[in-house]
Amino acid sequence: MSWILLGVAGAAGAVARLLVGGWARGRSGPRPFPWGTFAVNVTGAFLLGLVTGLGTGRGLLSAEVKLVLGTGFLGAYTTFSTWQLDLYQALRRGDATTALLNLALSAGLGLLAAWTGLAVGWGR
């Protein structure tokens, strides 16, 4: 496995995160919901499900390609730590509604996105 390829994929994932997150934040409304983090995590969950389904379910991706895409690109693209910080900051400023909405939507839609990606990847 080429560590350089893994690093390049990680760099591309970080840049994609910046672009998608910025795009989503630019379309946010007046409420301080962290749309950028939400968008990258939900789309990342779908894409990881898809990669897993294509690789494991259909056998269309090698273990190396799954590692480069899943760990390299999507590992840098998605962000659990920023999601946790967003939740903390909403609670700290007394905005429990935003925190709970972020928690419920991110977990619920993230799970649905991962399941959908798996289903598409497996061909079901």
All heavy atoms as an XYZ file, in Angstrom:
900
protein
N       0.841     -1.180      0.000
C       0.000      0.000      0.000
C       0.879      1.233      0.000
O       1.854      1.311      0.720
C      -0.893     -0.040      1.225
C      -1.192      1.286      1.791
S      -2.436      2.294      1.325
C      -3.335      2.106      2.808
N       0.509      2.167     -0.758
C       1.281      3.402     -0.859
C       0.811      4.403      0.195
O      -0.330      4.872      0.157
C       1.117      3.994     -2.254
O       1.636      5.288     -2.287
N       1.687      4.704      1.138
C       1.355      5.686      2.170
C       1.173      7.066      1.550
O       0.424      7.889      2.066
C       2.443      5.711      3.242
C       2.489      4.420      3.990
C       3.398      3.410      3.807
C       1.583      3.970      4.976
N       3.108      2.362      4.636
C       1.982      2.679      5.379
C       0.455      4.506      5.567
C       1.316      1.934      6.329
C      -0.217      3.760      6.527
C       0.209      2.501      6.898
N       1.865      7.292      0.448
C       1.721      8.570     -0.249
C       0.302      8.707     -0.793
O      -0.324      9.764     -0.662
C       2.769      8.704     -1.378
C       4.162      8.784     -0.757
C       2.476      9.902     -2.263
C       5.301      8.719     -1.752
N      -0.225      7.620     -1.353
C      -1.590      7.636     -1.872
C      -2.597      7.896     -0.750
O      -3.545      8.666     -0.919
C      -1.895      6.315     -2.575
C      -3.198      6.215     -3.338
C      -3.306      7.302     -4.403
C      -3.314      4.840     -3.983
N      -2.379      7.280      0.393
C      -3.245      7.506      1.552
C      -3.181      8.973      1.984
O      -4.214      9.589      2.270
C      -2.841      6.588      2.700
C      -3.753      6.559      3.908
C      -5.110      5.976      3.557
C      -3.117      5.760      5.025
N      -1.986      9.538      1.993
C      -1.821     10.951      2.365
C      -2.454     11.901      1.366
O      -3.075     12.901      1.751
N      -2.321     11.588      0.086
C      -2.942     12.421     -0.951
C      -4.460     12.369     -0.814
O      -5.144     13.399     -0.923
C      -2.479     11.976     -2.361
C      -3.319     12.622     -3.450
C      -1.002     12.292     -2.549
N      -4.999     11.176     -0.573
C      -6.444     11.048     -0.384
C      -6.901     11.828      0.844
O      -7.952     12.480      0.834
C      -6.844      9.573     -0.261
N      -6.108     11.783      1.916
C      -6.438     12.551      3.113
C      -6.424     14.051      2.850
O      -7.305     14.784      3.305
N      -5.425     14.495      2.099
C      -5.359     15.920      1.748
C      -6.570     16.320      0.906
O      -7.179     17.374      1.129
C      -4.064     16.218      1.003
N      -6.941     15.478     -0.038
C      -8.115     15.766     -0.882
C      -9.386     15.788     -0.049
O     -10.261     16.635     -0.249
C      -8.219     14.735     -2.003
N      -9.494     14.885      0.926
C     -10.661     14.865      1.798
C     -10.760     16.120      2.646
O     -11.843     16.673      2.855
N      -9.614     16.604      3.140
C      -9.603     17.832      3.939
C     -10.031     19.033      3.102
O     -10.806     19.881      3.566
C      -8.210     18.057      4.531
N      -9.553     19.098      1.874
C      -9.951     20.198      0.986
C     -11.435     20.095      0.648
O     -12.160     21.103      0.662
C      -9.079     20.215     -0.300
C      -9.629     21.201     -1.318
C      -7.639     20.550      0.051
N     -11.905     18.884      0.374
C     -13.336     18.695      0.080
C     -14.187     19.108      1.281
O     -15.238     19.732      1.121
C     -13.612     17.239     -0.298
N     -13.729     18.771      2.472
C     -14.445     19.173      3.689
C     -14.548     20.688      3.786
O     -15.605     21.242      4.098
C     -13.745     18.611      4.920
C     -14.354     19.090      6.212
C     -13.596     18.551      7.382
N     -13.986     19.261      8.580
C     -13.319     19.223      9.694
N     -12.235     18.513      9.807
N     -13.738     19.905     10.729
N     -13.450     21.362      3.533
C     -13.442     22.825      3.573
C     -14.434     23.398      2.563
O     -15.212     24.303      2.881
C     -12.031     23.342      3.294
C     -11.881     24.855      3.249
C     -12.040     25.437      4.647
C     -10.527     25.218      2.674
N     -14.434     22.867      1.351
C     -15.312     23.381      0.297
C     -16.787     23.081      0.570
O     -17.635     23.973      0.472
C     -14.895     22.806     -1.060
C     -13.516     23.227     -1.559
C     -13.151     22.466     -2.828
C     -13.443     24.725     -1.768
N     -17.103     21.841      0.920
C     -18.494     21.475      1.187
C     -19.004     22.173      2.447
O     -20.114     22.701      2.472
C     -18.656     19.941      1.301
C     -20.046     19.557      1.787
C     -18.371     19.284     -0.049
N     -18.186     22.189      3.494
C     -18.588     22.864      4.725
C     -18.828     24.347      4.522
O     -19.801     24.914      5.013
N     -17.952     24.991      3.765
C     -18.131     26.416      3.465
C     -19.365     26.678      2.636
O     -20.098     27.641      2.868
N     -19.611     25.809      1.678
C     -20.806     25.944      0.843
C     -22.073     25.832      1.701
O     -22.980     26.646      1.582
C     -20.807     24.870     -0.249
C     -22.050     24.865     -1.061
C     -22.329     25.652     -2.143
C     -23.203     24.046     -0.859
N     -23.582     25.366     -2.627
C     -24.145     24.383     -1.849
C     -23.523     23.059      0.072
C     -25.387     23.778     -1.933
C     -24.764     22.449     -0.018
C     -25.676     22.809     -1.006
N     -22.112     24.834      2.578
C     -23.289     24.632      3.428
C     -23.472     25.782      4.416
O     -24.589     26.241      4.641
C     -23.173     23.304      4.177
N     -22.384     26.261      5.004
C     -22.479     27.396      5.933
C     -22.993     28.643      5.229
O     -23.710     29.445      5.808
C     -21.114     27.689      6.564
C     -20.840     26.907      7.797
C     -19.596     27.398      8.516
N     -18.418     27.485      7.661
C     -17.631     26.465      7.335
N     -17.907     25.268      7.792
N     -16.585     26.645      6.563
N     -22.638     28.805      3.970
C     -23.076     29.965      3.200
C     -24.563     29.976      2.920
O     -25.121     30.988      2.527
N     -25.227     28.865      3.108
C     -26.662     28.764      2.877
C     -27.460     28.652      4.173
O     -28.627     28.353      4.159
C     -26.971     27.548      2.005
C     -26.818     27.871      0.551
C     -26.044     26.789     -0.173
N     -25.678     27.230     -1.514
C     -24.612     27.955     -1.792
N     -23.817     28.353     -0.845
N     -24.319     28.309     -3.020
N     -26.806     28.879      5.302
C     -27.495     28.736      6.588
C     -28.398     29.925      6.860
O     -28.170     31.022      6.374
C     -26.481     28.570      7.717
O     -25.691     29.718      7.837
N     -29.393     29.667      7.652
C     -30.343     30.701      8.016
C     -29.868     31.491      9.221
O     -28.697     31.434      9.601
N     -30.786     32.207      9.855
C     -30.416     33.074     10.979
C     -30.043     32.286     12.237
O     -29.348     32.800     13.095
C     -31.675     33.912     11.201
C     -32.788     33.081     10.659
C     -32.207     32.300      9.519
N     -30.504     31.059     12.360
C     -30.208     30.251     13.550
C     -28.775     29.718     13.455
O     -28.348     29.285     12.389
C     -31.193     29.092     13.628
C     -31.207     28.416     14.957
C     -32.610     27.853     15.182
N     -32.760     27.267     16.468
C     -32.948     27.939     17.582
N     -32.997     29.233     17.554
N     -33.102     27.325     18.716
N     -28.044     29.689     14.562
C     -26.631     29.294     14.524
C     -26.424     27.778     14.464
O     -25.687     27.215     15.250
C     -26.083     29.879     15.824
C     -27.247     29.846     16.752
C     -28.452     30.131     15.887
N     -27.085     27.112     13.537
C     -26.918     25.667     13.389
C     -25.651     25.392     12.580
O     -25.405     26.047     11.574
C     -28.137     25.054     12.671
C     -28.161     23.557     12.711
C     -28.687     22.888     13.804
C     -27.647     22.821     11.659
C     -28.700     21.502     13.842
C     -27.654     21.433     11.690
C     -28.185     20.776     12.790
N     -24.846     24.419     12.984
C     -23.580     24.140     12.292
C     -23.788     23.323     11.003
O     -23.450     22.142     10.922
C     -22.782     23.357     13.338
C     -23.822     22.688     14.171
C     -24.991     23.638     14.210
N     -24.340     23.960      9.993
C     -24.682     23.265      8.748
C     -23.469     22.691      8.037
O     -23.576     21.656      7.364
C     -25.448     24.201      7.817
C     -26.827     24.484      8.315
C     -27.278     25.671      8.809
C     -27.922     23.580      8.394
N     -28.597     25.554      9.192
C     -29.012     24.273      8.953
C     -28.088     22.234      8.064
C     -30.252     23.676      9.177
C     -29.319     21.638      8.282
C     -30.384     22.363      8.830
N     -22.324     23.334      8.135
C     -21.127     22.828      7.464
C     -20.705     21.468      8.001
O     -20.479     20.518      7.237
N     -20.611     21.364      9.310
C     -20.245     20.093      9.939
C     -21.299     19.036      9.653
O     -20.981     17.885      9.331
C     -20.091     20.277     11.466
O     -19.151     21.321     11.716
C     -19.644     19.001     12.136
N     -22.557     19.421      9.752
C     -23.662     18.505      9.486
C     -23.585     17.951      8.059
O     -23.688     16.745      7.832
C     -24.994     19.227      9.717
C     -26.200     18.425      9.376
C     -26.656     17.438     10.237
C     -26.901     18.656      8.204
C     -27.787     16.688      9.925
C     -28.020     17.920      7.884
C     -28.463     16.933      8.755
N     -23.359     18.832      7.099
C     -23.323     18.416      5.687
C     -22.187     17.439      5.418
O     -22.395     16.413      4.755
C     -23.197     19.641      4.780
N     -20.986     17.720      5.925
C     -19.876     16.810      5.638
C     -20.058     15.471      6.350
O     -19.725     14.420      5.793
C     -18.491     17.420      5.947
C     -18.220     18.640      5.092
C     -18.294     17.731      7.399
N     -20.596     15.477      7.554
C     -20.749     14.215      8.272
C     -21.834     13.326      7.671
O     -21.662     12.112      7.563
C     -21.000     14.470      9.757
C     -19.738     14.876     10.479
O     -18.627     14.638     10.009
N     -19.890     15.501     11.625
N     -22.940     13.909      7.256
C     -24.011     13.089      6.669
C     -23.601     12.590      5.281
O     -23.790     11.417      4.962
C     -25.354     13.860      6.640
C     -26.412     13.097      5.858
C     -25.841     14.102      8.073
N     -23.024     13.461      4.452
C     -22.587     12.988      3.135
C     -21.440     11.993      3.277
O     -21.366     11.014      2.523
C     -22.166     14.152      2.206
O     -21.127     14.912      2.827
C     -23.342     15.049      1.878
N     -20.574     12.199      4.262
C     -19.486     11.250      4.506
C     -19.999      9.895      4.952
O     -19.453      8.856      4.560
N     -21.047      9.878      5.772
C     -21.645      8.610      6.202
C     -22.209      7.854      5.000
O     -22.039      6.635      4.873
C     -22.740      8.863      7.241
N     -22.874      8.585      4.108
C     -23.397      7.947      2.886
C     -22.252      7.370      2.048
O     -22.304      6.225      1.599
C     -24.208      8.945      2.054
C     -24.573      8.402      0.703
C     -25.644      7.533      0.567
C     -23.826      8.731     -0.419
C     -25.970      6.995     -0.675
C     -24.141      8.206     -1.662
C     -25.222      7.335     -1.789
N     -21.223      8.184      1.837
C     -20.112      7.744      0.991
C     -19.356      6.564      1.598
O     -18.950      5.644      0.874
C     -19.165      8.912      0.720
C     -19.747     10.009     -0.167
C     -18.814     11.220     -0.194
C     -20.017      9.497     -1.568
N     -19.169      6.543      2.909
C     -18.502      5.409      3.536
C     -19.367      4.155      3.424
O     -18.848      3.060      3.185
C     -18.154      5.709      4.997
C     -17.319      4.640      5.697
C     -16.009      4.363      4.952
C     -17.032      5.044      7.129
N     -20.673      4.316      3.581
C     -21.565      3.178      3.362
C     -21.464      2.673      1.931
O     -21.416      1.462      1.681
N     -21.414      3.586      0.981
C     -21.307      3.222     -0.434
C     -19.998      2.485     -0.718
O     -19.997      1.433     -1.364
C     -21.411      4.475     -1.303
C     -21.351      4.275     -2.813
C     -22.540      3.465     -3.297
C     -21.306      5.632     -3.512
N     -18.896      3.026     -0.227
C     -17.592      2.385     -0.417
C     -17.598      0.987      0.201
O     -17.114      0.019     -0.405
C     -16.457      3.260      0.170
C     -15.155      2.485      0.299
C     -16.262      4.509     -0.667
N     -18.149      0.865      1.387
C     -18.213     -0.430      2.065
C     -19.091     -1.400      1.276
O     -18.722     -2.561      1.080
C     -18.740     -0.259      3.496
O     -17.876      0.632      4.194
C     -18.807     -1.586      4.224
N     -20.245     -0.913      0.814
C     -21.126     -1.777      0.029
C     -20.503     -2.216     -1.278
O     -20.592     -3.391     -1.661
N     -19.851     -1.301     -1.966
C     -19.204     -1.648     -3.231
C     -18.039     -2.608     -3.023
O     -17.811     -3.508     -3.830
C     -18.710     -0.390     -3.947
C     -19.775      0.528     -4.533
C     -19.147      1.825     -5.029
C     -20.537     -0.160     -5.651
N     -17.313     -2.410     -1.933
C     -16.159     -3.260     -1.668
C     -16.514     -4.594     -1.062
O     -16.118     -5.647     -1.569
N     -17.283     -4.566      0.004
C     -17.615     -5.783      0.726
C     -18.791     -6.514      0.088
O     -18.750     -7.721     -0.082
C     -17.941     -5.462      2.201
O     -16.837     -4.764      2.759
C     -18.234     -6.708      2.997
N     -19.821     -5.761     -0.258
C     -21.027     -6.385     -0.806
C     -20.856     -6.921     -2.206
O     -21.184     -8.066     -2.500
N     -20.313     -6.102     -3.086
C     -20.177     -6.503     -4.486
C     -18.769     -6.948     -4.856
O     -18.556     -7.492     -5.935
C     -20.570     -5.348     -5.404
C     -22.038     -5.013     -5.352
C     -22.370     -4.051     -6.459
N     -23.690     -3.472     -6.262
C     -24.226     -2.606     -7.092
N     -23.567     -2.212     -8.156
N     -25.421     -2.115     -6.854
N     -17.809     -6.664     -3.995
C     -16.430     -7.028     -4.289
C     -15.823     -6.221     -5.427
O     -14.906     -6.680     -6.096
N     -16.326     -4.999     -5.646
C     -15.847     -4.171     -6.752
C     -14.636     -3.325     -6.403
O     -13.997     -2.771     -7.298
C     -16.977     -3.258     -7.251
C     -18.202     -3.963     -7.829
C     -19.273     -2.944     -8.199
C     -17.812     -4.802     -9.044
N     -14.332     -3.201     -5.115
C     -13.190     -2.393     -4.690
C     -12.218     -3.268     -3.907
O     -12.628     -4.048     -3.051
C     -13.643     -1.228     -3.801
C     -14.655     -0.247     -4.389
C     -15.042      0.793     -3.348
C     -14.099      0.426     -5.628
N     -10.947     -3.105     -4.190
C      -9.926     -3.850     -3.451
C      -9.824     -3.309     -2.023
O     -10.296     -2.206     -1.725
C      -8.577     -3.722     -4.149
O      -8.092     -2.396     -4.029
N      -9.173     -4.077     -1.177
C      -8.953     -3.636      0.205
C      -8.156     -2.340      0.230
O      -8.414     -1.458      1.050
C      -8.243     -4.726      0.996
N      -7.190     -2.208     -0.680
C      -6.375     -0.985     -0.722
C      -7.219      0.225     -1.114
O      -7.098      1.292     -0.522
C      -5.221     -1.137     -1.692
C      -4.302      0.078     -1.694
C      -3.077     -0.116     -2.559
O      -2.063     -0.600     -2.025
O      -3.150      0.224     -3.748
N      -8.086      0.078     -2.100
C      -8.937      1.186     -2.532
C      -9.904      1.560     -1.410
O     -10.121      2.747     -1.140
C      -9.690      0.833     -3.837
C     -10.766      1.866     -4.150
C      -8.714      0.700     -4.987
N     -10.479      0.564     -0.738
C     -11.372      0.854      0.397
C     -10.629      1.613      1.492
O     -11.174      2.549      2.074
C     -11.972     -0.438      0.970
C     -13.024     -1.069      0.103
C     -13.753     -2.195      0.795
C     -12.832     -3.231      1.336
N     -13.492     -4.403      1.911
N      -9.381      1.224      1.757
C      -8.593      1.900      2.786
C      -8.285      3.341      2.384
O      -8.430      4.264      3.190
C      -7.296      1.128      3.044
C      -6.410      1.675      4.158
C      -7.111      1.535      5.505
C      -5.081      0.948      4.166
N      -7.881      3.546      1.141
C      -7.548      4.891      0.676
C      -8.778      5.785      0.691
O      -8.730      6.923      1.163
C      -6.896      4.841     -0.726
C      -6.837      6.217     -1.358
C      -5.508      4.226     -0.638
N      -9.903      5.279      0.186
C     -11.129      6.088      0.165
C     -11.733      6.249      1.556
O     -12.119      7.350      1.947
C     -12.158      5.462     -0.783
C     -11.824      5.490     -2.262
C     -12.901      4.757     -3.060
C     -11.655      6.911     -2.758
N     -11.841      5.142      2.286
C     -12.496      5.185      3.598
C     -11.674      5.877      4.663
O     -12.141      6.807      5.324
N     -10.439      5.436      4.824
C      -9.587      6.010      5.866
C      -8.953      7.323      5.418
O      -8.947      8.298      6.165
C      -8.483      5.011      6.262
O      -9.105      3.809      6.708
C      -7.590      5.563      7.349
N      -8.421      7.335      4.197
C      -7.741      8.529      3.706
C      -8.694      9.670      3.415
O      -8.749     10.660      4.153
N      -9.474      9.525      2.348
C     -10.344     10.621      1.927
C     -11.450     10.897      2.942
O     -11.588     12.019      3.433
C     -10.954     10.321      0.554
C     -11.810     11.446      0.046
C     -11.236     12.530     -0.592
C     -13.186     11.442      0.237
C     -12.023     13.594     -1.044
C     -13.980     12.489     -0.205
C     -13.394     13.571     -0.850
N     -12.245      9.884      3.268
C     -13.412     10.120      4.135
C     -13.023     10.343      5.591
O     -13.739     11.041      6.314
C     -14.416      8.980      3.998
C     -15.070      8.923      2.613
C     -15.869      7.643      2.432
C     -15.930     10.148      2.372
N     -11.895      9.787      6.006
C     -11.411     10.060      7.361
C     -11.071     11.532      7.556
O     -11.289     12.108      8.620
N     -10.526     12.143      6.509
C     -10.204     13.577      6.580
C     -11.418     14.445      6.275
O     -11.509     15.574      6.744
C      -9.077     13.904      5.596
N     -12.334     13.905      5.498
C     -13.528     14.663      5.094
C     -14.513     14.833      6.250
O     -15.034     15.920      6.479
C     -14.184     13.945      3.919
C     -15.467     14.559      3.430
C     -15.473     15.780      2.768
C     -16.678     13.907      3.604
C     -16.646     16.351      2.303
C     -17.864     14.463      3.134
C     -17.842     15.676      2.494
O     -19.011     16.230      2.039
N     -14.784     13.772      6.986
C     -15.755     13.846      8.078
C     -15.068     14.271      9.371
O     -13.854     14.220      9.497
C     -16.447     12.491      8.293
O     -15.462     11.509      8.594
C     -17.247     12.082      7.073
N     -15.890     14.671     10.353
C     -15.306     15.177     11.588
C     -16.204     14.952     12.800
O     -17.201     15.635     12.984
C     -14.965     16.673     11.454
O     -14.551     17.147     12.732
C     -16.116     17.508     10.954
N     -15.833     13.968     13.596
C     -16.548     13.718     14.841
C     -16.213     14.783     15.879
O     -17.081     15.259     16.602
C     -16.191     12.321     15.373
C     -16.920     11.957     16.620
C     -18.225     11.496     16.563
C     -16.313     12.056     17.857
C     -18.905     11.156     17.718
C     -16.978     11.716     19.010
C     -18.289     11.261     18.949
N     -14.953     15.170     15.944
C     -14.526     16.112     16.980
C     -15.166     17.491     16.807
O     -15.572     18.122     17.791
C     -13.001     16.242     16.989
O     -12.527     16.640     15.726
N     -15.283     17.963     15.577
C     -15.924     19.261     15.357
C     -17.404     19.176     15.703
O     -17.977     20.117     16.258
C     -15.735     19.728     13.906
O     -14.328     19.812     13.646
C     -16.364     21.087     13.665
N     -18.031     18.057     15.400
C     -19.441     17.856     15.751
C     -19.615     17.950     17.272
O     -20.522     18.618     17.760
C     -19.924     16.508     15.216
C     -21.329     16.160     15.575
C     -22.448     16.921     15.366
C     -21.779     14.972     16.202
N     -23.567     16.259     15.826
C     -23.169     15.053     16.339
C     -21.133     13.825     16.649
C     -23.947     14.049     16.908
C     -21.905     12.818     17.210
C     -23.289     12.935     17.333
N     -18.729     17.296     18.018
C     -18.799     17.352     19.472
C     -18.579     18.774     19.988
O     -19.276     19.227     20.905
C     -17.767     16.402     20.096
C     -18.048     14.955     19.823
C     -19.377     14.522     20.390
O     -19.605     14.588     21.602
N     -20.275     14.096     19.526
N     -17.639     19.482     19.402
C     -17.384     20.871     19.803
C     -18.588     21.753     19.491
O     -18.966     22.610     20.300
C     -16.130     21.399     19.110
C     -15.700     22.808     19.516
C     -15.404     22.883     21.013
C     -14.486     23.234     18.706
N     -19.218     21.549     18.336
C     -20.433     22.301     17.995
C     -21.528     22.070     19.036
O     -22.205     23.017     19.456
C     -20.966     21.891     16.613
C     -20.094     22.344     15.462
O     -19.273     23.263     15.654
O     -20.240     21.769     14.365
N     -21.696     20.817     19.455
C     -22.698     20.510     20.491
C     -22.363     21.219     21.800
O     -23.230     21.840     22.423
C     -22.766     18.995     20.727
C     -23.380     18.153     19.632
C     -23.150     16.666     19.901
C     -24.866     18.435     19.499
N     -21.108     21.129     22.202
C     -20.670     21.767     23.439
C     -20.892     23.281     23.398
O     -21.396     23.875     24.355
C     -19.199     21.444     23.701
C     -18.626     22.240     24.844
C     -18.896     21.877     26.161
C     -17.838     23.363     24.609
C     -18.393     22.621     27.216
C     -17.328     24.101     25.655
C     -17.604     23.731     26.957
O     -17.096     24.471     28.001
N     -20.506     23.904     22.286
C     -20.642     25.357     22.184
C     -22.103     25.793     22.220
O     -22.428     26.816     22.828
C     -19.946     25.863     20.922
C     -18.439     25.792     21.041
C     -17.723     26.157     19.764
O     -18.242     25.984     18.666
N     -16.505     26.660     19.894
N     -22.986     25.026     21.593
C     -24.409     25.366     21.652
C     -24.917     25.276     23.088
O     -25.654     26.157     23.559
C     -25.217     24.449     20.734
N     -24.531     24.230     23.800
C     -24.948     24.091     25.197
C     -24.351     25.189     26.063
O     -25.028     25.740     26.934
C     -24.557     22.712     25.734
C     -25.338     21.541     25.151
C     -24.713     20.218     25.593
C     -26.802     21.613     25.552
N     -23.115     25.518     25.827
C     -22.447     26.553     26.630
C     -23.110     27.923     26.469
O     -23.186     28.698     27.418
C     -20.982     26.637     26.246
C     -20.246     27.610     27.126
C     -18.794     27.414     27.088
N     -18.221     28.392     28.021
C     -16.961     28.560     28.179
N     -16.114     27.820     27.514
N     -16.514     29.455     29.018
N     -23.587     28.217     25.264
C     -24.256     29.511     25.065
C     -25.742     29.439     25.448
O     -26.474     30.402     25.263
C     -24.046     30.017     23.653
C     -24.750     29.311     22.555
C     -24.559     30.002     21.189
N     -25.185     29.214     20.170
C     -24.594     28.290     19.431
N     -23.309     28.040     19.592
N     -25.263     27.615     18.523
N     -26.172     28.302     25.983
C     -27.543     28.159     26.454
C     -28.543     27.826     25.366
O     -29.743     27.961     25.562
N     -28.074     27.357     24.219
C     -28.953     27.035     23.096
C     -29.168     25.527     23.024
O     -28.667     24.841     22.136
C     -28.343     27.569     21.794
C     -29.306     27.540     20.626
O     -30.433     27.018     20.785
O     -28.921     28.030     19.551
N     -29.916     25.018     23.996
C     -30.173     23.581     24.065
C     -30.967     23.090     22.857
O     -30.784     21.957     22.413
C     -30.916     23.240     25.353
N     -31.808     23.925     22.294
C     -32.597     23.534     21.126
C     -31.684     23.189     19.952
O     -31.841     22.149     19.311
C     -33.580     24.650     20.726
O     -34.428     24.918     21.838
C     -34.403     24.257     19.530
N     -30.731     24.064     19.671
C     -29.798     23.802     18.575
C     -28.958     22.565     18.872
O     -28.737     21.731     17.984
C     -28.883     25.018     18.326
O     -29.697     26.111     17.892
C     -27.833     24.730     17.277
N     -28.496     22.416     20.100
C     -27.685     21.251     20.471
C     -28.468     19.961     20.280
O     -27.969     18.998     19.683
C     -27.195     21.378     21.908
N     -29.692     19.928     20.773
C     -30.499     18.707     20.652
C     -30.890     18.431     19.207
O     -30.898     17.274     18.770
C     -31.737     18.800     21.539
C     -31.454     18.750     23.038
C     -32.729     19.001     23.840
C     -30.821     17.423     23.426
N     -31.193     19.477     18.462
C     -31.514     19.308     17.047
C     -30.294     18.776     16.290
O     -30.404     17.852     15.473
C     -31.975     20.639     16.457
C     -32.509     20.621     15.038
C     -33.760     19.749     14.930
C     -32.833     22.045     14.588
N     -29.125     19.321     16.574
C     -27.887     18.859     15.952
C     -27.630     17.392     16.303
O     -27.293     16.586     15.431
C     -26.728     19.745     16.404
C     -25.428     19.428     15.702
O     -25.350     18.622     14.788
N     -24.366     20.080     16.143
N     -27.787     17.043     17.555
C     -27.573     15.669     18.001
C     -28.532     14.710     17.294
O     -28.116     13.695     16.728
C     -27.745     15.578     19.517
C     -27.576     14.205     20.151
C     -26.161     13.697     19.953
C     -27.914     14.286     21.636
N     -29.807     15.049     17.305
C     -30.820     14.162     16.710
C     -30.673     14.059     15.189
O     -30.706     12.956     14.628
C     -32.217     14.663     17.073
N     -30.517     15.205     14.526
C     -30.412     15.178     13.062
C     -29.119     14.508     12.593
O     -29.142     13.705     11.657
C     -30.484     16.596     12.491
C     -31.841     17.268     12.483
C     -31.720     18.704     11.987
C     -32.834     16.492     11.630
N     -28.009     14.828     13.234
C     -26.730     14.249     12.818
C     -26.707     12.739     13.031
O     -26.294     11.992     12.143
C     -25.577     14.897     13.575
O     -25.446     16.249     13.212
N     -27.170     12.293     14.195
C     -27.171     10.858     14.468
C     -28.212     10.135     13.607
O     -27.917      9.113     12.984
C     -27.433     10.603     15.949
N     -29.412     10.680     13.544
C     -30.483     10.024     12.795
C     -30.240     10.013     11.299
O     -30.305      8.955     10.647
N     -29.950     11.172     10.740
C     -29.726     11.226      9.288
C     -28.382     10.609      8.903
O     -28.257     10.054      7.806
C     -29.837     12.664      8.781
C     -31.246     13.250      8.838
C     -31.254     14.687      8.341
C     -32.235     12.404      8.051
N     -27.397     10.675      9.791
C     -26.121     10.015      9.520
C     -26.289      8.508      9.420
O     -25.744      7.861      8.516
N     -27.064      7.944     10.333
C     -27.341      6.506     10.290
C     -28.125      6.141      9.032
O     -27.805      5.168      8.345
C     -28.106      6.077     11.546
C     -28.412      4.599     11.684
C     -27.133      3.780     11.694
C     -29.206      4.362     12.965
N     -29.126      6.935      8.706
C     -29.906      6.693      7.494
C     -29.029      6.819      6.246
O     -29.135      6.019      5.305
C     -31.083      7.667      7.421
C     -31.984      7.549      6.191
C     -32.648      6.179      6.139
C     -33.036      8.657      6.210
N     -28.139      7.805      6.227
C     -27.239      7.993      5.086
C     -26.296      6.810      4.937
O     -26.068      6.322      3.819
C     -26.448      9.293      5.246
N     -25.730      6.320      6.047
C     -24.838      5.163      5.984
C     -25.590      3.934      5.485
O     -25.093      3.191      4.629
C     -24.222      4.898      7.364
N     -26.780      3.717      5.984
C     -27.596      2.581      5.549
C     -27.929      2.696      4.062
O     -27.847      1.713      3.320
C     -28.885      2.522      6.379
C     -29.813      1.448      5.918
C     -29.767      0.119      6.250
C     -30.917      1.596      5.032
N     -30.774     -0.551      5.605
C     -31.494      0.337      4.853
C     -31.458      2.694      4.363
C     -32.602      0.134      4.043
C     -32.570      2.477      3.555
C     -33.122      1.216      3.402
N     -28.289      3.897      3.617
C     -28.616      4.109      2.202
C     -27.386      3.854      1.328
O     -27.488      3.206      0.284
C     -29.143      5.532      1.977
O     -30.301      5.739      2.800
C     -29.508      5.775      0.530
N     -26.229      4.348      1.743
C     -25.006      4.104      0.995
C     -24.683      2.619      0.896
O     -24.319      2.124     -0.173
N     -24.858      1.905      2.004
C     -24.646      0.445      1.986
C     -25.623     -0.226      1.018
O     -25.227     -1.091      0.229
C     -24.827     -0.148      3.380
C     -23.614     -0.103      4.288
C     -24.018     -0.450      5.711
C     -22.529     -1.038      3.788
N     -26.885      0.163      1.096
C     -27.908     -0.437      0.229
C     -27.594     -0.184     -1.243
O     -27.706     -1.084     -2.083
C     -29.291      0.086      0.597
N     -27.207      1.040     -1.574
C     -26.848      1.359     -2.956
C     -25.601      0.575     -3.373
O     -25.555      0.003     -4.464
C     -26.624      2.890     -3.131
C     -26.025      3.208     -4.487
C     -27.935      3.641     -2.930
N     -24.606      0.540     -2.495
C     -23.369     -0.170     -2.806
C     -23.575     -1.665     -2.980
O     -22.969     -2.294     -3.841
N     -24.431     -2.263     -2.164
C     -24.711     -3.697     -2.246
C     -25.649     -3.993     -3.413
O     -25.809     -5.129     -3.802
C     -25.350     -4.190     -0.961
C     -24.360     -4.500      0.122
C     -23.614     -3.594      0.808
C     -24.006     -5.782      0.624
N     -22.827     -4.243      1.710
C     -23.050     -5.572      1.630
C     -24.430     -7.064      0.340
C     -22.489     -6.611      2.331
C     -23.872     -8.109      1.059
C     -22.901     -7.884      2.041
N     -26.324     -2.954     -3.920
C     -27.244     -3.154     -5.032
C     -28.618     -3.619     -4.609
O     -29.298     -4.336     -5.328
N     -29.024     -3.184     -3.424
C     -30.350     -3.601     -2.909
C     -31.329     -2.468     -2.938
O     -31.119     -1.379     -2.814
C     -30.207     -4.097     -1.469
C     -29.339     -5.298     -1.406
C     -29.210     -5.776      0.008
N     -28.332     -6.934      0.000
C     -27.967     -7.564      1.069
N     -28.388     -7.168      2.239
N     -27.193     -8.589      1.019
